Amino acid sequence: MALTPSPLADLADFIADHRPHGSLIAEATEPAWNGYLLTVACSCGVVFERWVTPEDADLDLVRLASLNYSSPRALVRLKSCDPLHSPSAL
């Protein structure tokens, strides 16, 4: 069984392929119980459309969060930059 790429991965590929053509215009419909339609139009005329389900969106957020917090040191660095968590604020 082949894994299908996430909507975010498809979008990243589309942007990489079409950014050299000029401007990209993105729109999304109002979220419904079953998701929303994401549309990105390239100035060359090609349009990217994907229906994003709540599950797709959740998985992409988890993937992004894992990139941001891939190591405990990243979290320590973030806290050390936060004035509320700095030693001088205590």
N, C-alpha and C positions, 0 to 999 in steps of 0.2 A: 504494500500500500504506500503510495507516494504522499509525502507531506505537501500540502499546498502552502505557498508562501503567505505570510500575513499581509493584510491590506497595507500596513506600514512599509513592509519590504517592497511590495509592488509600487507603492508611491515613491519610495526612494529611487527605485530603478527608473521610473518615469521622469522624475526630476533630473536625474543624472543624464538621461538621454535627451531631454528637451530644453534644459536650461540654456544651452548654447544658442537656441533659436530665438531667444528674446524673453519677453515677460510671460509669466504663468499666473493665471487667475483661478483661485480656489473658492469653492462654495460648498456649503453643507446644508442639508435640509434640517428642519427642526427634528430633534430626536423623537422617535416614537417608541412604543414598547418593544418593538422588534429591531430597532436600529435606526440608521440614518444613511442617506445617500451622500457620498463624497464625490465631488466633481472638480477636476482641475483641467483647465483649458490652456493649451499652448498657443502661442501666437502663430505657429505653423499650421494650426487647424486641427491637430490631433487632440482628442479629449479623453482623459482618464476618468472612468466612472466605476465606483465600487460601492456596493451595499455593505455597510459596516454594522455587524450585529453587536449587541452588548458584550457577548463573549469574545468577539474579535478585539474590541476596544480594551477589555480587561486584560487579555493576553498581551497586547501590545504595551499596555502600561506596566505590566509585570516585567516584560522584556527590557523596557527602558529603565525601570528601577534597578534591575539587576546590573545594567551597564554602569549606572551611577554609583552603586554600592557594591561593586564586585569584590572589594576588600575591606576589612575592618579599618585599615588606615585611612581610607577615603572618608569614612564617617568621622573619625577623629579629626581629620583636617577640616571638615565642614564645621564641627563643633568649635574648633579653635578659632575659626573666623567669625563666629557668632558673638557679638558683644555681651549677650545675656549669659553665655557659657564661658566667657573668658575669666581668668583668675582675678583680674582687676575689678570685675563686676561683683565678685563674691564678698 
